[in-house]
Amino acid sequence: MIAEKSIDEFRNSGLLFLANSLLHAFGWSLVAEGPGDGQPFTRLYPARVKFRGFDDKTSENGYINISKFMVENAPALLEEAQS
């Protein structure tokens, strides 16, 4: 099964933060580009960056969003893994 999702949903779930947390160790990042400020992002692309991690507030929000995603999606994720 493949279910296409928006860049906004990927970002808001905390998964973009999680992916970038790992990618920053190698000098890479996934960049979400677009209007923002409530408007949908239109492009997601890999880029070389100097960033190595996030500030405390961004990290805190990222972990909160990942936790919410896990709580809301755990039953479906388990069912998919077992089928």
Secondary structure, 3 states (H helix, E strand, C coil): CCCCCCHHHHHHCCHHHHHHHHHHHHCEEEEEECCCCCCCCCEEEEEECCCCCCCHHHHHHHHHHHHHHHHHHHHHHHHHHHC
